[in-house]
Amino acid sequence: MSPDPRLCLALDVPTAADAARWVARTRDTFGTFKIGLRLFCAEGPAVVRQVRAAGAARIFLDLKLHDIPNTVAGAIGSLAPLGVDDLTVHLSGGPDMLRAAVRAAEAGDIHLLGVSVLTSLDGPALAATGVERSVEELVVQRARLAAECGLGGLVCSPREAARLRATLGARLELITPGIRLVPGTEGDQKRATTPRRALADGADRLVIGRAVTAATDVDAALDALRDACGAQPTSAGAS
């Protein structure tokens, strides 16, 4: 069985040892493994090498960098020697930050992804921060900015994937967290959906976490995930 390049496992675990165990157990299913803020802060940069050594073919470092342009560019330059494949910045950082990030990512051979609006946010939550636009309007505006600044892809809710694909065509890869195998188990992610729906709406890669890592029967969850995604298209995979 070969890993599916459309599938990414979120390693939202406390230690590098936990992460390595999940990689070893699921590397035949997932083409990408995502290291988030919790694990990176707990273990430091060495966790990237440990995850790679455990068998991760592609590593997605999800730090959502957001600072002044020089600081973000410098951070990306520091991360490049780790050999990460994908890295996130937050699109709310603005065009100067994004262009600086793109230049640094290109120099480090990193596929740069922009985070539009966190999947834990909805309209009322945005309004509480002073943003009066709807989630959908804000996502589209920031997606256009990402394309203009030269990013390689977007991290977005699967609920916005269809509109982004219609707006941007194939210009940007779409990576969608908030994937749930069973509807109604969204938890703190307010804009979630199923794998089949996300792929039908134009997502290129799906980020799955608790649906697998918190499953009572992990093997059954992996089987259900494969069934939900269907056969792999020959063109599947990251750009």
C-alpha positions as CSV (number, residue, x, y, z in Angstrom):
1,M,0.0,0.0,0.0
2,S,1.4,3.4,-1.0
3,P,0.7,6.6,1.0
4,D,-1.9,8.9,-0.4
5,P,-0.4,12.3,-1.3
6,R,-3.8,13.9,-0.6
7,L,-3.7,13.0,3.0
8,C,-1.8,14.8,5.8
9,L,-1.8,13.6,9.5
10,A,-1.6,16.4,12.1
11,L,0.9,15.3,14.7
12,D,-0.9,17.2,17.5
13,V,0.9,15.2,20.2
14,P,3.1,16.3,23.2
15,T,6.4,14.7,22.4
16,A,8.7,13.7,19.5
17,A,8.5,10.1,20.6
18,D,4.7,10.2,20.2
19,A,5.0,11.8,16.8
20,A,7.5,9.2,15.6
21,R,5.2,6.4,16.7
22,W,2.3,7.9,14.7
23,V,4.5,8.3,11.6
24,A,5.7,4.7,11.8
25,R,2.2,3.5,12.3
26,T,0.5,5.5,9.5
27,R,3.2,6.3,6.9
28,D,1.5,3.8,4.5
29,T,-1.6,6.0,4.5
30,F,-0.4,9.6,4.8
31,G,1.7,11.3,2.3
32,T,2.4,14.3,4.5
33,F,2.8,14.8,8.3
34,K,2.1,18.1,9.9
35,I,4.1,19.5,12.9
36,G,2.2,22.2,14.6
37,L,3.0,24.9,17.2
38,R,2.5,22.7,20.2
39,L,5.0,20.0,19.2
40,F,7.5,22.4,17.7
41,C,7.5,24.5,20.9
42,A,7.8,21.4,23.1
43,E,10.6,19.7,21.2
44,G,12.3,22.4,19.1
45,P,13.7,22.1,15.6
46,A,15.1,18.6,16.2
47,V,11.6,17.2,16.0
48,V,11.6,17.8,12.3
49,R,14.6,15.4,11.8
50,Q,13.0,12.9,14.2
51,V,9.8,12.8,12.2
52,R,11.7,12.5,9.0
53,A,13.8,9.6,10.4
54,A,10.5,7.8,11.4
55,G,9.5,7.7,7.8
56,A,7.7,10.9,6.9
57,A,8.1,11.5,3.2
58,R,6.8,15.1,3.3
59,I,6.8,17.4,6.4
60,F,4.5,20.3,6.8
61,L,5.6,22.8,9.5
62,D,2.6,24.7,10.6
63,L,3.8,27.8,12.5
64,K,1.6,30.5,10.9
65,L,4.4,33.0,11.0
66,H,3.2,36.6,11.4
67,D,5.6,39.4,12.2
68,I,7.4,42.3,10.4
69,P,8.8,41.3,7.0
70,N,12.5,41.1,8.0
71,T,11.7,38.9,11.0
72,V,9.5,36.5,9.1
73,A,12.1,36.2,6.3
74,G,14.8,35.6,8.8
75,A,12.8,32.9,10.6
76,I,12.2,31.1,7.3
77,G,15.9,31.3,6.5
78,S,16.6,29.7,9.9
79,L,14.0,26.9,9.3
80,A,15.2,26.1,5.8
81,P,18.2,23.9,6.8
82,L,15.8,21.6,8.6
83,G,14.5,20.4,5.3
84,V,10.8,21.1,5.8
85,D,8.7,20.8,2.7
86,D,5.7,23.1,3.5
87,L,5.6,26.1,5.9
88,T,2.7,28.4,6.8
89,V,2.5,32.1,7.2
90,H,-0.6,34.1,8.2
91,L,-2.0,36.1,5.4
92,S,-3.1,38.9,7.7
93,G,0.6,39.9,7.8
94,G,0.1,41.9,4.7
95,P,1.7,42.1,1.2
96,D,5.2,43.3,2.3
97,M,5.5,40.4,4.8
98,L,4.2,37.9,2.3
99,R,6.6,39.0,-0.5
100,A,9.5,38.8,1.9
101,A,8.4,35.4,3.0
102,V,8.1,34.2,-0.6
103,R,11.6,35.3,-1.4
104,A,13.0,33.5,1.7
105,A,11.0,30.4,1.0
106,E,12.2,30.2,-2.6
107,A,15.8,30.5,-1.4
108,G,15.2,27.6,1.0
109,D,13.3,25.4,-1.4
110,I,10.1,25.6,0.8
111,H,6.5,25.4,-0.5
112,L,4.9,28.4,1.2
113,L,1.3,28.2,2.3
114,G,-0.9,31.1,3.5
115,V,-3.4,30.7,6.3
116,S,-6.5,32.7,5.6
117,V,-8.9,32.5,8.6
118,L,-8.5,29.9,11.3
119,T,-11.1,27.1,11.2
120,S,-12.0,27.8,14.8
121,L,-13.4,31.2,13.8
122,D,-16.9,32.1,12.5
123,G,-18.6,35.4,11.8
124,P,-19.3,36.4,15.4
125,A,-15.8,35.5,16.5
126,L,-14.3,37.7,13.7
127,A,-16.6,40.5,14.6
128,A,-15.3,40.4,18.2
129,T,-11.9,41.1,16.8
130,G,-13.1,44.1,14.8
131,V,-13.5,42.4,11.4
132,E,-16.9,43.2,10.0
133,R,-16.6,41.2,6.8
134,S,-18.0,37.7,6.6
135,V,-15.7,34.8,6.8
136,E,-16.2,34.0,3.1
137,E,-15.4,37.5,2.0
138,L,-12.3,37.7,4.1
139,V,-11.0,34.3,2.9
140,V,-11.4,35.3,-0.7
141,Q,-9.8,38.7,-0.2
142,R,-6.8,37.1,1.5
143,A,-6.6,34.3,-1.1
144,R,-6.3,36.8,-3.9
145,L,-3.5,38.5,-1.9
146,A,-1.7,35.2,-1.5
147,A,-1.9,34.6,-5.3
148,E,-0.7,38.2,-6.0
149,C,2.3,37.8,-3.7
150,G,3.4,34.5,-5.2
151,L,2.5,31.9,-2.5
152,G,2.2,28.3,-3.5
153,G,-1.0,27.4,-1.7
154,L,-3.6,28.2,0.9
155,V,-4.8,26.6,4.1
156,C,-8.5,27.1,4.3
157,S,-11.7,25.7,5.7
158,P,-13.2,23.0,3.4
159,R,-16.3,25.1,3.5
160,E,-14.6,27.7,1.4
161,A,-12.7,25.4,-0.9
162,A,-15.4,25.4,-3.7
163,R,-15.5,29.2,-3.8
164,L,-11.7,29.5,-3.8
165,R,-11.4,27.0,-6.6
166,A,-14.0,28.9,-8.6
167,T,-12.3,32.2,-7.9
168,L,-8.6,31.2,-8.4
169,G,-8.8,28.2,-10.6
170,A,-5.7,26.0,-10.3
171,R,-3.4,28.9,-9.3
172,L,-3.0,27.8,-5.7
173,E,-3.0,24.4,-3.9
174,L,-5.8,24.2,-1.4
175,I,-5.0,22.4,1.9
176,T,-8.0,21.9,4.2
177,P,-8.0,21.1,7.9
178,G,-11.3,20.6,9.8
179,I,-11.8,17.1,8.3
180,R,-14.1,14.8,10.2
181,L,-15.0,11.2,9.3
182,V,-18.3,11.5,11.2
183,P,-20.5,14.6,10.7
184,G,-21.3,16.3,14.0
185,T,-17.9,15.8,15.6
186,E,-16.4,19.1,14.7
187,G,-15.3,20.1,18.2
188,D,-13.6,23.5,18.2
189,Q,-13.4,23.7,14.4
190,K,-16.6,25.5,13.4
191,R,-16.2,25.1,9.6
192,A,-15.5,21.4,9.2
193,T,-16.7,18.7,6.7
194,T,-16.1,15.2,5.5
195,P,-13.2,14.0,3.2
196,R,-15.4,13.2,0.3
197,R,-17.1,16.7,0.3
198,A,-13.8,18.5,0.7
199,L,-12.2,16.7,-2.3
200,A,-15.3,17.2,-4.4
201,D,-15.2,21.0,-3.6
202,G,-11.6,21.3,-4.8
203,A,-9.3,20.6,-1.9
204,D,-5.9,19.1,-2.9
205,R,-4.8,17.9,0.5
206,L,-6.7,17.1,3.6
207,V,-5.4,17.5,7.1
208,I,-6.7,14.9,9.5
209,G,-5.9,14.8,13.2
210,R,-8.2,13.7,16.0
211,A,-10.4,11.6,13.6
212,V,-7.4,9.2,13.6
213,T,-5.3,10.0,16.6
214,A,-8.2,10.0,19.0
215,A,-10.0,7.0,17.4
216,T,-10.8,4.1,19.6
217,D,-9.9,1.8,16.7
218,V,-7.2,3.4,14.7
219,D,-7.1,0.7,12.0
220,A,-10.8,1.1,11.5
221,A,-10.5,4.9,11.2
222,L,-7.7,4.5,8.6
223,D,-9.9,2.1,6.6
224,A,-12.8,4.5,6.8
225,L,-10.6,7.4,5.7
226,R,-9.3,5.6,2.7
227,D,-12.9,4.6,1.7
228,A,-14.1,8.1,2.2
229,C,-11.4,9.5,-0.1
230,G,-11.8,6.9,-2.9
231,A,-9.2,6.1,-5.5
232,Q,-6.1,8.3,-5.8
233,P,-6.2,10.4,-9.0
234,T,-3.0,10.1,-11.0
235,S,-2.5,13.9,-10.7
236,A,-2.9,14.0,-6.9
237,G,-0.2,15.5,-4.7
238,A,1.4,18.7,-3.8
239,S,2.9,21.0,-6.3
